[in-house]
Amino acid sequence: MSSSCILGQGRTALVTGASRGIGALIAGEIAKEGGHVVLTGRSAADLQAVGSGLAAAGADVSFVAADLTRPGAAERLVETVERQRGGVDLLVNNAGGDPLREFHTMTIDENLRTLQLNLVAPVALSHAVLGGMLRRGRGHIVNISAMAGRVSFPYTEVYAAAKDGVIGFTRVLRSDYRPRGVSASVLILGAIRDAGQGQRMLDESGMKASAFMAPAGSVARAVVKAVKKDRAELVIMPGPGRLMRAVMDYFPGLGPAVNRAAGASTTMQKIIEQRDARAGVSG
Ligand SMILES: NC(=O)c1ccc[n+]([C@@H]2O[C@H](COP(=O)([O-])OP(=O)(O)OC[C@H]3O[C@@H](n4cnc5c(N)ncnc54)[C@H](OP(=O)(O)O)[C@@H]3O)[C@@H](O)[C@H]2O)c1
């Protein structure tokens, strides 16, 4: 399968979590390749704003609002896009995030919503697009994962489980369907600056971006690279990302030590305390 079948004129990409943060940049980078991009997220107003900005820069975009934690939302979203556009050639499962509160202070339903958004929704959307992709003999699914589990980033128990799950899901999906023309890639993100949740946390805590943070624009460019070069996994962090990931796996105690040394544990504790105080939660 050639990547030129997936991007460009006459092709449609569906990007989740495109109403703000990294997803808006991913949508813009894909649009530069010339095809149509469907943006999705919960907030129609934010999708409209991102879409107008991209259209002003010459992009061919539309949006469909959807809450991916609702039962049946993934299937309805894909049906709508297939009806409007005739099919999905590229699916980018980018929507995700973490309330970043202590595991035991959240209800089990709150924890399961994190799993639903970060793992169940990408699985459901992939399942929903796959039939059409196989019929047309072309397609690519890019899933956005995170280093959270590898580095034991504080207060991300369920998020880390979901993001590691996405890596396993992508590997098997790629292996099973690539021979039939549908490929899959996973991007494993370290901390990201300039846009998205990481930048918001910096803004909230008044901290400056560290040298360990990669710019959000590099994630957007990596999505296009993953499709064009049909890459299985890309690690997005400054320096030798894949090596860092392997080292973290080999020495699981290293992540917590690095978090303590880099001040992430203390900073996160402060952020959690502020958030819990605002939400009226007691530990
Ligand atoms: N930023 C980082 O440092 C970092 C690091 C590692 C991995 N990542 C991953 O990168 C991806 C993008 O993160 P980000 O930092 O750009 O996040 P963000 O700024 O918080 O944006 C999250 C996006 O997901 C959408 N979303 C949230 N809940 C949703 C729901 N229930 N249904 C549908 N859409 C929903 C949001 O739109 P609405 O609010 O309009 O629904 C928004 O467009 C995520 O998968 C995240 O886990 C980020």
The ligand as an SDF file (V2000), in Angstrom:
LIG
                    3D

 48 52  0  0  0  0  0  0  0  0999 V2000
   -0.1470   17.2900   26.1490 N   0  0  0  0  0  0  0  0  0  0  0  0
    0.7140   16.3690   26.5400 C   0  0  0  0  0  0  0  0  0  0  0  0
    1.7330   16.7040   27.2110 O   0  0  0  0  0  0  0  0  0  0  0  0
    0.4910   14.9280   26.1750 C   0  0  0  0  0  0  0  0  0  0  0  0
    1.4560   13.9800   26.5710 C   0  0  0  0  0  0  0  0  0  0  0  0
    1.2520   12.6510   26.2390 C   0  0  0  0  0  0  0  0  0  0  0  0
    0.1270   12.2710   25.5290 C   0  0  0  0  0  0  0  0  0  0  0  0
   -0.8110   13.2090   25.1660 N   0  0  0  0  0  0  0  0  0  0  0  0
   -1.9930   12.7490   24.4350 C   0  0  0  0  0  0  0  0  0  0  0  0
   -2.1650   13.5890   23.3030 O   0  0  0  0  0  0  0  0  0  0  0  0
   -3.5650   13.6670   22.9730 C   0  0  0  0  0  0  0  0  0  0  0  0
   -3.9840   15.1230   22.8660 C   0  0  0  0  0  0  0  0  0  0  0  0
   -3.7500   15.7230   24.1260 O   0  0  0  0  0  0  0  0  0  0  0  0
   -3.8620   17.3000   24.3800 P   0  0  0  0  0  0  0  0  0  0  0  0
   -2.8290   17.6140   25.3790 O   0  0  0  0  0  0  0  0  0  0  0  0
   -3.9420   18.0360   23.1130 O   0  0  0  0  0  0  0  0  0  0  0  0
   -5.2890   17.3430   25.1270 O   0  0  0  0  0  0  0  0  0  0  0  0
   -6.3480   18.5450   25.2880 P   0  0  0  0  0  0  0  0  0  0  0  0
   -5.7570   19.8620   24.9720 O   0  0  0  0  0  0  0  0  0  0  0  0
   -6.9470   18.3490   26.6340 O   0  0  0  0  0  0  0  0  0  0  0  0
   -7.4200   18.2010   24.1620 O   0  0  0  0  0  0  0  0  0  0  0  0
   -8.1610   17.0220   24.2850 C   0  0  0  0  0  0  0  0  0  0  0  0
   -9.0720   16.8860   23.1080 C   0  0  0  0  0  0  0  0  0  0  0  0
   -9.8950   15.7160   23.2980 O   0  0  0  0  0  0  0  0  0  0  0  0
  -11.2680   16.0950   23.1970 C   0  0  0  0  0  0  0  0  0  0  0  0
  -12.0890   15.3360   24.1200 N   0  0  0  0  0  0  0  0  0  0  0  0
  -11.9770   15.2930   25.4730 C   0  0  0  0  0  0  0  0  0  0  0  0
  -12.9590   14.5380   25.9880 N   0  0  0  0  0  0  0  0  0  0  0  0
  -13.7090   14.1060   24.9490 C   0  0  0  0  0  0  0  0  0  0  0  0
  -14.8690   13.3000   24.8470 C   0  0  0  0  0  0  0  0  0  0  0  0
  -15.4850   12.7900   25.9380 N   0  0  0  0  0  0  0  0  0  0  0  0
  -15.3780   13.0430   23.6270 N   0  0  0  0  0  0  0  0  0  0  0  0
  -14.7880   13.5610   22.5170 C   0  0  0  0  0  0  0  0  0  0  0  0
  -13.6870   14.3320   22.5430 N   0  0  0  0  0  0  0  0  0  0  0  0
  -13.1570   14.6020   23.7530 C   0  0  0  0  0  0  0  0  0  0  0  0
  -11.2830   17.5740   23.5660 C   0  0  0  0  0  0  0  0  0  0  0  0
  -12.3610   18.2500   22.9490 O   0  0  0  0  0  0  0  0  0  0  0  0
  -13.7090   18.6880   23.7190 P   0  0  0  0  0  0  0  0  0  0  0  0
  -13.3320   19.1790   25.0740 O   0  0  0  0  0  0  0  0  0  0  0  0
  -14.3090   19.6960   22.7950 O   0  0  0  0  0  0  0  0  0  0  0  0
  -14.4930   17.4170   23.7740 O   0  0  0  0  0  0  0  0  0  0  0  0
   -9.9890   18.0820   22.9520 C   0  0  0  0  0  0  0  0  0  0  0  0
  -10.1690   18.3730   21.5850 O   0  0  0  0  0  0  0  0  0  0  0  0
   -4.3020   12.9100   24.0790 C   0  0  0  0  0  0  0  0  0  0  0  0
   -4.5750   11.5920   23.6570 O   0  0  0  0  0  0  0  0  0  0  0  0
   -3.2930   12.8950   25.2150 C   0  0  0  0  0  0  0  0  0  0  0  0
   -3.5060   11.8160   26.0890 O   0  0  0  0  0  0  0  0  0  0  0  0
   -0.6490   14.5230   25.4720 C   0  0  0  0  0  0  0  0  0  0  0  0
  1  2  1  0
  2  3  2  0
  2  4  1  0
  4  5  1  0
  4 48  2  0
  5  6  2  0
  6  7  1  0
  7  8  2  0
  8  9  1  0
  8 48  1  0
  9 10  1  0
  9 46  1  0
 10 11  1  0
 11 12  1  0
 11 44  1  0
 12 13  1  0
 13 14  1  0
 14 15  2  0
 14 16  1  0
 14 17  1  0
 17 18  1  0
 18 19  2  0
 18 20  1  0
 18 21  1  0
 21 22  1  0
 22 23  1  0
 23 24  1  0
 23 42  1  0
 24 25  1  0
 25 26  1  0
 25 36  1  0
 26 27  1  0
 26 35  1  0
 27 28  2  0
 28 29  1  0
 29 30  1  0
 29 35  2  0
 30 31  1  0
 30 32  2  0
 32 33  1  0
 33 34  2  0
 34 35  1  0
 36 37  1  0
 36 42  1  0
 37 38  1  0
 38 39  2  0
 38 40  1  0
 38 41  1  0
 42 43  1  0
 44 45  1  0
 44 46  1  0
 46 47  1  0
M  CHG  2   8   1  16  -1
M  END
$$$$
